[in-house]
Amino acid sequence: MTADLRIGPSDWDPAITHTDGPQIIVAGPGTGKTEFLVRRAVYLIHANRALSGEVLLLSFSRRTAADLTRRASRTGLPIPGIATFHAFCRRLLETFATKGVEPVPALLTGLEQVGLVHELLTTEDPAKWPVPLRALLISPTLADEVADFLLRCQERLIDETRLRTLALQRPRWAALPDFMTRYQAELDTRRRLDYAALLSRATTLLESDDVRRQVARQFPYVLVDEYQDTSPAQARLLELLTADHRNLTVTGDPYQSIYSFRGAELGNVAEFPERFRDLSGEQGQRIILTTSFRVPAAILAGAGRVVAGGDLPGEAGPVTPAPHTGRVEAHVFDQASGEADWIASEAERIHLEERIPYRRLGVLVRSSRHLLPELSRALDRRSIPHRRPDRRLTDHPAVKVIFDLAKAAWADELAKDPNNGPGLVDEADRAMRRLLLGPLLQLSLGQERELLRIRRRTHRPWSSILAEASVGSSQLHSLLAETGWCLKVPAIKGFWEAWTTVPEFLRYVSDPGCREDRQALSDFAQTLDQQAERDAGVDLIAYERLASQDDFEAVPLLSLQPSRGDQLILTTLHQAKGIEFDVVFIADSAEGVFPNLARSRALLRPEQLAVGTDPDALHRFRLQEEMRLAYTAMTRAKARVIWTATAAAIDEGERRPSRFLLAAVGAASFNEIGPPAETRPPVTPNEAQAHLRLTISDPALPAVDRLAALAVLVETEPDPRRLAGISEPGPDHGVITTPLRMSPTSAQAYDTCPRRYVLENHLDATDGSSVYAQYGGLVHLALEHTEKDAIAAGLPHGTTESAVSHLGRIWEANADFGSPVLNHAWKRKAQKLLTQMYENWPGKDAIGLQAECKVSTDIGNVVWTGRVDRIETQSSGHLRIVDYKTGTGAPPQAEAAESLQLGFYMLAVQNDPELSRLGLATEAQLWYPERDMAVRSFNANNLANVTVKLGEVAGSILSEDWAPRPGSHCDRCTVRLVCPAWPEGREGFRQ
């Protein structure tokens, strides 16, 4: 057996360059597994071991694929072959579909798959099914379980024959083999694929020697992130994909394998060396990364105690902790509301006193069904911005109005069929009651009850009752009297009929307070439009029924995109995987919740596909995964982990804190863990007022303390500078404390206004993010990929088709403008810009030499760095430098002729030994595609003046001259409220 190779950070470079053969990088949390993988991919391309399109980099989810894309982009070397397993399989099938293989069927979403299974189950012969399941054949619940079970079977490579054998020991599975055959036949008939079948089809395709050889030539190197999350089917795909060269590198940590409920096979990590042998038959190499860059000793020790005795195969062994300090603590409360309130107050205190941004705080729970809503309310009470990802679009109140209208119209249709039980009619009536009391009709409770009594007494249609009572418009009555709009047409058509027919919706258009509602309805319309493109047979009622079955916890929703503003992240433990925080709260840690060792709630028990039926083995399997989940959650933290739990109240029976609390803090019993200390100073105005009132009313305190508290309490205008989190007034110097590194962008910013420059760039007065910056960054990334492809192909420049193709892939992985509708709108804008650019390319026949080229030079003992968008050679042999601009504000030509940015680029290219060999840089231009492809040119005669100016800017920054420079740019200034040049900003400078 090949010995493990254990390497520290200083040993990375030689290990990265050893690229051939099968290798598994096993490493603990924060050790740089993903970074190692990206560096190897970059090395392969830089060292000419492979072209950029010949490196395939696979990941478990779209989120991790987006992370890989961003990491690769930061190196200046984009890797087109970054994809999820499913995206790669889709691409593979599409590629060979164009080469004569049968066309690729349409891919079912999860909701569509459940809908198809439900449709088939309702026509099953009940006699074929076990007695306990017969009554459930028409139930959406069973459809959801059967759909999931079929996916798990395919992930574990279990076909109908093997399932039939397994069903001999599991009576509840008796009907599933035949149903699997029927389901797969129906998929073929309808030309559809589910996600598991997509993987299966790709694997079958690779079993062809000819196809496998073609793919091996296209991708001579395959790299895989998060290998511990792969299923047996994905491992089999990798076997076939690399069979002809075995150049496979994977990363994994068995301690972070937490997705068994989605088919992940923990044994894949341990079995890798034996399963993936090189072409000479030698076992695959295990490389261990030994040092964590994120997790300090205290947190690693606590996490290690939690998983002690877990007996995990393929583990990495001891990890050297990060050098900084950290701590783990645990607190137990007597009420859930108290636990939630304390977490909210502690998060606020950490933010204000320790100056940790909210986005660096994570509040994690095992399940969204317990404390998460209470935590969200506690955060809302303190006005702490936070993301709560269990809120689906279909749960938004404005969207619910559309669904309730459809259900209310449907109620009368249901009542006509005697086979419909009263439950469905009652459900529809409840929808009508929500409409009556909600923002659409706004009736009082008494009015609503009177109408309901009429409905119960007469059984008349709701449309007739509302018309007689003069409630709502006649258009609303007509809509409720007709069911065609919600039952017989595509959901998007039904939505637009309701929206354009009912005048009550005008409130959502005209009321400024309904902005969020308008956004939700706009997003919903786009979602329905996409659904209609996939399956026009889904009406509003069917869509609502399918959407209500979606399982939030099974889908990792969190994006690595920075959120709008500074927001705390409130989510489940599973969804937090892959995200780093400074502080992590692990809340609601009670036995039965976390760890959750109760028998699976699933009727079909899909976990038995992996573990078998032995109760002890199942219990051990569940406990080990819960331990790994706790380990993963703790190691998200860089500095502090806080476990919280609520002990049983008088009416809560045996509820007790989780065993994980004891292990995490190393306590012997729960007597050592109690509520947090109450003696801490208030940090918010509300806390201060409460503290002062308690002081005033406490007769045991000295009179002088009580009088002082009273004096502060009655103060009408407290000084805001005394609030927690507000910096003490200080001098303007002492800002620059590290060696100065400059860029032409920062020089331009300083030259415009030194005060704004220092506040934004050194004092973090703004978060630095904007939709325009994000838009520009994504467009630049698409242009970079396009032009690098053109340079590699020997073309003068790229094409519109190539640019739009790259843009689509980049947009899908990175765009986050707040909603799908906004994402689509900004994408259309970007497509228009790229089309305008390539159809009116200013460079004529100049040939591109470099794209997104890093340049640097020294000016006055200060290092200046920048990135040139494009360097091209002209027919004269001279070089032209191009900087793309995605804005519309093209400067006058006279201003561009003296541009500090263009001047620096020309100077840096002329001084660069490698670039200067390509030719002499004599031109530099700004290109503005948004302004009819306007071009602004730098005057090379100004190069000496620009060099002097750049030196003066650096000198002024080093001498810390931050005098404001008022001008027309002040109208758009983000820091005007703290600028002494303006009345509104002078308050903060009064002594």
N, C-alpha and C positions, 0 to 999 in steps of 0.2 A: 504494500500500500504506500502511495506517495506521501511523504511527510508534509505536514502543514508548513506554510511559509508565513511567519508572523513578521509584519513590517510596521514601523512607526512612520511618522510624517517625513522624516529625512530619507527614508528608503523608497518613497513613492516613485520617483523618477525612473529608476531602473526597472521597477515592477510594471510601470505603465507601458514601457517600451517592449516588454516581452508579451507580444500580442497573439502569438499563434497557439492553437490547441485549445481544448476545453478548460475553462477556469471558473471557479466560483469564489467571489469575494464575500467572505463571511465577516460581518462586523456588527458591533453594537450600536446603540443610538448616538447620533451626532458624530460618528467617526469619519464621515465623508464618503460613504458608499457611492452615492449618486455623483458626487464631484469626481471621484476616481473614474467612474464610468465615462463621464463626459470628457475628461482629460484624455482617456485612452482613445475615444472616438476622434478627438481633435488631433491627437498624435498620428493616428493612422492616415489622416488626410494630409497633415503637414509633412510627414515623412514620405509621402507618395506611396504608401503601402496600399492605398485605395483612394479612389475619387470620392468626392463628397456624397454622390448618389449611390455609392457602393457600400456604405455603412448603414446597416439596419439597426435602429435603436428602439426596442420595444418596451412598453410599460403596461402596468396593470389597469390604469384608469386614465381618462382624459385629463384629469388634474395633474397627475404625475407627468404625462406627456407634455403638458403646457410648461411645467417646471423644467423639464429637460430642454425644451425649445428655448426658454429664456436663458438658461445656463449656457447653452451652445452659442446663442446670439451674443452674449457678453464677451465671448472669446473672439468675436469678429469673424467666426467661421460657421455659418449656418449649416445644419445637417438636414437635408430634405427627408431622410429616411426615419424620422422620429414618428412613431405611431403607437396606438394601442394595439393589442392583439386583434381585436375585432376589426379595427380600421384596416390593419394590414391584410387580414383575411378577405375583407371586402375588396380591397385593391387587387389582391391576387386573383380572385374570381373574375373581376371585371377585366383584368389584363388578358386572361386566357379565354374569356368570352369573345374578345375581339379577334382571337386567333383560331376560331372555329369551334371552341367548346360552347356548350349551350349557354344562352344568355342568363345573367344573374337574376334570380327571382327577387321580388321586392322584400325588404326586411321589415318584419313586424316589430312594433314597439312592444314594451311590456304590457301595456293596457290592451293592445290589439290581440296579443297572444292569449291573455286571460279571456277576452271576449270570444275568441274562436273556441277555446276549450269549453267555455260555458255553453256556447251554442251546440257543441257536440254532445256534452253531458246531458242536456235536456232531451236529447233524442236517443239516449242509451236505453237498453233493456234493463230495467231494475233487477231482474232475476239474475243477471250476471254479476251483480255487485254484492258485497257483504251486506248483511241485514243492517248494521249500524249506519251504513252510508247511503242506503237506498232513498231515504227521505230527503237527502241533501243533494241529490243529483240536479235539482233545479236551483240550488243555492249558489250565489256568487262566491261564497266562502270556500266551498269545495272546489269550484273552478280555479280559484286563486291557488289553492294548495296543489291541485293536480298539475297546473301549469308550472309551478315551482318544482315539483317532483320530477317532471319530465326534463326540465333544464338540468337538475342535479344528476340525473341518470346519464345524460349525454356528456356532462362535464367529467364524469367518472368512467366514461367509455363503456357504459352498461347498455347493451342492446336488448331487444325484446326477448331473445333466447335466454340470456343471463338473468334478466329480470324475472322471467318465468321460474327459473331455478330458485332464486332468492325468495320468491313469493310462496314457495312451499313451506317455509318456516314463518311466514308473516301473512296471516289470513287476510288482513286488510288490503294487501297488495294484489289479491287474487285476480281482480278485473283489470289491473293496470297494464299488463303486457298486451292484451288485445286492444285496449284503448290506445296505447302507444302506437301500435301498428295503424290503427284507424286515423289517429291524429297526423302521423307522418304522411299517410296517403292523402289526407285532405290538404296538407301543405303543398304537396306536389300538384294536386288538382288545381289549386288556386294560385299556383306559382308564387308561393310565399316561403320565407325563411324566418325562423326565430334565431336569437343570438347564439344558442348552442349549436344549432344546425349550421350556422355560418362557419363556425370553427370546424365542425365535422366535415363539411364540404371541402374546405381548404385542405384539411388533413388528407382526405381521400384524393384530392387533386395531386398533392405532393407524393403520394405513393406511386405515381407514374414516374418511371425512370427519366423519361424525356423532360417532363415538367420540372422534376427535381433538379436536374442538371442545369436547366435554363435559369432557374431561380438561384442556384448556388453560384453561377457565373455572375448574375446581377448583384448578389449580396455575398461577397466572399468573407465578410465579417459581420457577425450578429452579436449584439449586446442587449442584455435584458436587465431592467431594474425591478426591484421588489420581487425576486424570484420566489420568496416564501409565500406569496399570494397566488401563485399559479395553481391551476387544477391539473389533474392527470391528463386531460385532453390537451392543454396548452403545452405540457411537458412533451407529450407525444409529437405535437406539431414542431417543437424545437428539434427533436431528434431527427425528423425527416428533413427539416429545413437546413440542417448543418451536416447531414450524413456524408456529403461529398468532400467537405473540408474540415469540419469539426473546429472551426475558428469561432468558438462561442464563449462569451464572457457574461456571467450573470452575477448579480449582487443579491444578498439576502441576509436576514437575521431571523432565525427561528423564534426568538423571543417576541418578535413583532408579527407573528402569524396569527391574525385575529379574524379572518374571513372564512372560516370553515362553513358557515351557513350559506356562503356563496360559492362553495365548491373548492376552496383552497385546500391543498394537500400538504400538510406539514412535512411529510416524509420526503418530498421532492428535494429539500436542501440536503438531508443526510445521504440520500441515494445518488446525488449528482456525480461524485467521482467515479462510482462504479458504472452508472448508467451512461455517462458521456465519456467514452474513452477516445484517445486520439487515433489517428489513422494507423499507428503502429501497434495499437492495442494497450497502450499505457493508460492508467487511470487519470481522470481529470485532476487538475491541481487545485488545492484549497489554499487561498491566500487570506490571512487574517489581518484586518486593520485593527491595531491595538489601542489607539488613542482617541478619546472623544474630545471634540472641540467645543461641545455644548454643555455636557452634563457634568456638574461637579461631584466631588466624592460623596457628600452627604446624600444627595439624591440617588446616585448610583447604588450606594449601600442600602438605602431604603427600598429601592426597586428590587435589588437582589434578594432582600429578605422576603419580599412578597412572592417571588417565584421559587424560593428555596424548596427543594424536594420535587420540583415540577418534572424532572427527568426529561429534558427536552433534547431530542436527537439533533446532532449537527450544530450544536451551539459553538459560539466563538471563543468561549473561555473568558478569563478576566480582562477587563477593559481599564486602561489607564484613564483616570478622570481628568476633566478640564481643570486648569489650575485655580480658577476663581472659586469663591466660597458659595455655599448654598445651604438651604435648610429644608427640613420636612417637619410639618406639624399636623396635629389632628385635634379637632374640637367636636364635642357632642352637645346637642341642644335638646330641649324638652318639647319644642314645637317646630313644625316644618316652616311656619311663617317666620319664626325667630331665626332659623337657619338661613332662609333666603334674605331676610333683612340684614343680617350680619355680613353675609357675603357681599351684598350691594354696598354697604357702608365701608367695608374693608377695601373693596375695589376702588371706591372713591378716594379713600385715604391714601392708598398706594399711588394713585394717579396724581393727587395734589402734593403730597409730602415728598414722595420719592421721584416725582416727575417721570413716571413711566407712562407712556402713551396707552390709552385704552386698548388699542389694537394689539398690544403686547400682553394683554391679560386674557386668559381663557378660562371660562367656567364650563366644566364638562360634567355630563350626567350619563348614567348607564342607559336610561330609557327616556324618551320624550314624553312618556305617558304619566310620569309622576311629578317631580318637582319643577320641571322646566317651565311650565306656565307661571308658577308662583315666583320663580326667580325672575322671569321677564317682568312681571308686575312690580317686583321690588326694585328692579333697575329703572323701570319707568317712573316710579315715585321719586327717584333721585335724579331724574332726567339724564341718566347715563345712556348715551347712544350705544346700541348693541344690535348685533345681527342674530336673528332667531330663525334658523333654516327650516324648522318644521312647518312654517307657514307657507302653504302652497298657494299658487295663484287661484286655484279653484275654491279656496277657503276664504278669499277676500270678500268682505261684505257686499261690495258693488257687483262682483261676479255672482254671488249667491242670489242677488235679486233676479238675474236672468234665469238661473236654474229654478228659483221659486215660481216665477211666472210660468215656466214650462210645466212644472209639477202641478200647479193650480189648474192650468188648462187641461192637463192630463187626468185630473181627478174625476171629472165628469165622464170622461171616456172609460175610465176604470169601472165606475159605478154601473155602467151599462152591461158589464159582463158578470154574470152570477158566479163564475169560477174564481173571480178575484176576491180574496179575503178582505175583511174590514181593515186589516193592517195597512195595506197599500193605500186605501182610500183615506185612512186617518193620516198617513204620512203626507199625502198631497194636501189635505186640509191644514196640516200644520204649516206647510209652505205658504198657504194663503194667509194664515194668521200672521206670519212673519212679514208678509207684504203689507197687511193692514196696519201693523204697529210700526213698521220701518219707515225709512226716509221717503219711499215712493208715495205712500198715502197718508202717513202720519196721523192715524186715528188715535183717540184716547183708548184706554183699556176698557172703559165702559162701552164705548161705541163698538169696539171689536167683539166684545162678549155678546152684545145684542145681535150682531150679524151672525155670529156663530150659533146662537140659539135658533135663529130662523133657519139656518142651514140644517141643524140637527132635527128640527121639527118638520120641515117640509121636504128636505132632500132635493131642493131646487138647485139648478146650476149656479155657480158663483157669479157668473156674468149677469144673470137675471137678478140676483139678490143685490149686487152692487148698483145696477141700473135703477132698481126701484128705490134704493136708499140714496140715490144721487151721490154715490161715492166714486170718485175717479172719473175719467173722461169716457166719452162714448167709444173712442178708439181702443181704450183699455178693455172695455166690455166686449167689444168685437173680437179682440185678440184672445180673450179668455174663452170665448164661445167657440173658437175654432182650434183644432189640434193639428192641422196639417203643417203649421209652421214649426212645430216642435217634434213631430213624429215622422213625417213623410219626406222631409227635405234634408240636405246636408246641414250639419249644425251651424256652419257659418252663415248659411242663407237664413236659417231661423233666427239667428242672433240679429242680423241686419233688419229683418222684418220687424222684430220687436223694437229695436232701437229707433227705427225711422217712423214707426207707427204710433207709439205711445208718447204723448206730449209731456207726460210726467218726467221723462228722462231729460227734458230741457234743464232741469235743476242741476244735473251733473255737468252740463255744458257751461252754464252761466255763473254758478256759485264759485267764488275764488277758493272757498274752503274745500272744494271737491277735487282739488288737483290730483291727489293720490288716487281717488276713485277713477278719474278720467284715465290716468296712467294704467291702472289695473285693467280697465275695460279695453283699452287700446291693445295691451299685451294679450288679453284673452282673445280678441278678434284675430290677431295674428296667429295665435296658437290654433284656433279653429280653422283658419285658412290653410295652415300647413296640414292639419288633419284631413281636410277635404281633398288635398292633393294626393294623400296616401290612400284614403278610403272614403269616398263620397257617400257611402251607405250609413255612416254613423250620424244619427240625428242628435239633437240636444239632450233628449232623455237618455239615450244610450251613452252619450259622452259623459254625462253626469254620473251615471251608474259605474262606468269604467273608472273614471277619475277618483271616485270615492274609495276604490279598492287599492289604490296605490300605496305601497308600504314605504313610508318615509325612512325608517331606520335601515332598510336594505340598500339604500342608494346614497353613495357618498356625494353630498351636494356642495360642500364647501369649496370655494374657488380660492386659488392662490393669488388671484388678482387683489390688489389693495382696494379696500372698500372706500366708498365716498366719505371723506373725512375720517375722523378717529373713532372707531367703533370697537367696543368690547365684543368678543366672540363667545356666544352662548350656544353650545351644541352638544352632540352626543360624543361619547368616547370614540366610537368607530369613525365618525366624521372628522375628528381632530387629527387623525393619523397623517403624518407628513408635514404638520405645521409646528413651528417653533414659537414658544412664548417665553417671556421673562418669568411670569407667575402663572401657575395653574391651580385652580380650585377644582377638586374632585368632589362633587356634591352628591347628596342623597345616597350616601354609602351605607346602606342598611342590608343586613342579611336578607336574602330573597330578592333584593333589587340588584345588589352588586356585592358578592357574586350571586348570580341567578342560577341556582342549581336545580330549580324545579324541573319536573318532567316537561319536555317540549309541549307547547300548546298545539303544535301541528297534529292534525288527525292522522296523517300518513307517516309521521316520524322519519323525514328524509335523512336525518343524521345517522340512521341505522345503515344507510348505504355505505358509510365509511367505517363505522365502528362495530356493527353487528348488533346482536340483541342482548348481550350479556349486560345486566343492570350495573354491575360494578364497573365494567369498562366504560359504559356510557357516562356514569357519574364522574369517573376519573377524567374522561375526555372533556366534559363540560367544565370541571374545575380547572384543568390545565389551560383551557382557552380563556377563562375568566382571569386567571393569574397573568397570562400574557397580555390581556387587555389592560389590566392594572399597571403592568410594567410599561407598556407603550404609553399610557396616559401620563405616568409620572415622568418619563424621560422626554416628554414634550417641553419640560420646563428647563430654563437656563439658570434660574436663581432660587426659586422657592416653590414648594408644593404644599398645598393646604387641603387636607382631607376633612370633610364635614359629614355629620350624620345626625339624625334625630332619633332619640330613644323613644320607646313606646309611651304614648300618652295613656291615660286611664282606660280609654276605650279601644286601644289598638293591640291588645293581646300580647303576643310574643315578639313584637318588632324590637330588634336590637341592632346596635351598630355592627358594621361589617368586621369580619376577622382581619380584613386587609389593613384596617387602621392600626391594629396592634403591631402587625409586621412592619408597616411603613415607618413607624416611629420607634420601633424596638421596645415597646412596652410589654410588661408581663400580664397586665390585666387592665380592664376598662376603668378601674379605680384611679389609674394614672392619667386618664384622659377625661377632661371635663370641658365646660364652656370656656370661651376666651375671657381673659381678664377684662373687667369693666373699666378700669382706671386708665383711660387714655384721653388726651385732650381732644376737644371737638375740632373738626376741620372744615365744616360748612356753616353758613349762617344759620340754618335750621338747627343743626346740632348745638351751635353756640347758644341760641335762644333757649333751647330745652335745658342745657346745662346751667344757664343763668337762672332760670325759673326754679330749678331744683335747689340751687344754692340759696336763693331768696327764701324758699319755703322750708328750709332745713333749720329747725330751732337749735340744733346741736352745734352749728357753726358759729364762729365769732361774729359779732355784730359788724365789725369792720369789713369782713368778707361779704356779708349779705348786702351791706350798703354799697360796696364797690360793684357787686353784681347788678344791683338796681340801677346804679348810675350808668353802667354800660348798656343795660337793657333799654333804658329810656332815651339813649342817644339817638337822635332822629336821623342823622346822616353819618353812619359809620364809615371810616376811611377805608376805601377798597384796597389800599395798599397793605392793610393789616390782615387781609384774607389769606388763608393757606394757599400755597402754590404761587403766590405773587412774589417775584424777585425783589430784593432790596434795591432801592435806587443806588446807582453806582456810576463811575466815570466811563467815558467812551473808550478808554484804553484797556489793554489786557485781553482784547478779543482774540488776537492772533497769537496762539500759544504753540503752534507746531510749524515746522518748515513750510513755507508757502509754495503751493503748486497752483499754477494759473492755467486758464484756458482762454481762448479768444472770446467765448461766450461770456465768461465772467468779466473780462476786460470791458466788453461792450456794455454789460450791466452796470459796472462801476462808473464808466464814462457817462452813462445816462443819469444816474443818481447814486452817489456813494452811500447815502443813508439807506435807501431801499436795498442796495446790494448787501450791506452788512446785516440788515435785519432778516433778509430772506435766506442768505447763503451761510451765515455764521451763527445767527441767533435763532433760527428756526421759527421766525414769526409767522410763517405760513407753512402749510403742509407740502407746498411745492407741486401739488398735483392739479391738473385741470383736464377737461375733456379735450381741449385743443392740443395739449402736450401729448396726451395718449394717442389721439388721432395722428398727429405728426410722427410719433414714434413708430406706429404700425405701418404707415405709408413708407417711411424710410426703410423699415425692415423688408417690406415687399420689394422696394427698388433695389436694395442690397442683394437679395436673393436673385432677382431677375438679371441684374447686371453681372453678377459673378457667374451665372450660367452662360451668359452671352460671351464673357471673356474666355471661359473654358472652351466654348465652342468656336472661338475665333471670329465672332460676329462683331460688327461695329458697336451695336447696342442691342438691348432686348426688344421684345415685341409686346404689344398690348395683350395678346393671349397669354403669354408667359407671366406677365405682371399680374393680371387678373387672377390667374390660377394660383400664384403664390399668395396673393392677397386673401383669397378665399380660405386657404389652409391656415394662414397666420391669424385671420380674423376669428376663425372657429376656436383656435386654441387660446387666444389672448384678449379678445375684445370684451370689455365690460363697461358699457356706457350707462348702465342703470336698468335696462330692460331689453328684451328681445326687439321691441319696436325701434328703440333708439340705436341698438347695435346695427340693425338693418339699415336705418336711415344714414348713419355715419358710413356704413360700408358702401352704400350707393354713391355717396359723396366722394369716397376714395376711388371707387371704380371710374367715376367721371373724371377725376383728376388724372389718373393714370392713362386713361384713354386720350385725354387732351394732350398729355405730355408726349406719348409715343406717336400720335398722329401728327404732331407738330414739333418733332424733335429738333432742337436748335443746333445740335452738334454736327449736323450734316454728315460728312463721311469720316469724321474723327473716330478713331478706334479706341475703345476703352482698355486701359491697362490695369487699373486698380479700382476696387469698390470698397467703401467704408474702410479706408486705409488710416491706421494710426500714425500720427506724426508727432514729433517733439523736437524742441530746440531750447537752448539756454539763451536768455536775454538778461543781462545784468545779474548774473548768478542766481537767477530764478528759473526753475524748470517750467516750461510751457508745453502743454500737450493738447492735442485735438484730434478730430477724426474728419478726414476729407471724404465727402460723399463719392466723388468720382475724379479720377485722373485719366485724361485721354491724350493721345498723341495725334497731332495734326499732320497734314501732308508735308509741312515744312520740317517735321521732326521735333518741333517744340511741343512742350506740354501745356495743356489747359487744365485748370482746376475748376471743378464745378461743385457748388453747394446748392442742394435742393431746398426750396422753401414751400411749405404747404399752406402758408397764410395768404391773405389777399393784399396786405399792406406793402406793396413794393415801394422802396424808397426812391427819391429823385436820383437821377444818374450822377449828379454832382456828389451826393452823399455816398453812394456806392463806390465812387472812384477813390474815396478815402477810407473805405471800410476796414476797421481793425481786424475783423475776422478774415476777410479775403487776403489782406496784407500778411497776416500771420501764416496762413496756409502757404502762400507763395514763398515766404521766407523759410518756413520749415521744410518744404519740398526741395528748395534749392540747397539747403544745408544737409539734407539726408544723403549719406553716401550711396545707398542702394537706389533711391529714387532719382538722384541726380544723374546716374548712369543711363537712365531711360531717356533723358533729354533735359533741356533747360526749360523751366517753368516760366513762361512769358505772359500768360493770361490767367485770370481768375474771374469767375462769373457767378452771379446768383440767378437761379432759374425759378420763375414763379408760374407754374402751370395754371393756377387758379386765375391769374390775370392774363388770360389769352397768351400764355407762354411768354410772358415778359422776361427779358434778360437785362440784367444790370451788371456792368463790367467794372473791374478795378483798374485804376490807372497805375501801371508799373512804375511810373516816375515818382509816385508817392511812397514807394517802399521804404526809403530811408526815413521819411517823416513818421510812417507808421511804426517803424522799429523804435524810434525815439519815444513815441507816444506810449507804446506798450511798456517800455522801461519806466516811464513816468507813472503809469497806472500802478505797476507793481510797487514802485517806491512809495506812492501815496498810501497804498494798502498796508505796507509794512510800517509806515509811520502812523497808521490808524487815523487817517483823515476821513471822517464820516459826515462831513457837512452836507446837508440836503441841497439838492439842486432843483428847485421848482421849475415846472414847465408844463407843456400840454400833456405829457405822459402822466401827470398827477391825477388826471381824471380817471385813469384805469388802475391806479396804484392800489395794491392789496394791503399796504401797511400805512396808509394815510392816517388812520386813527391813532397811531403812535409816532407820528412825525412832528417834530417841533416847528416845522415851517407852516403848519396849518393850525387854526384855532382848535379844532377838535382833537388835535394830537398834543397840544401844549400842556394839558392837564397833568399828564404823567410826568412832566418835567418841573412842576412847581416844587419849590423847597419849603 
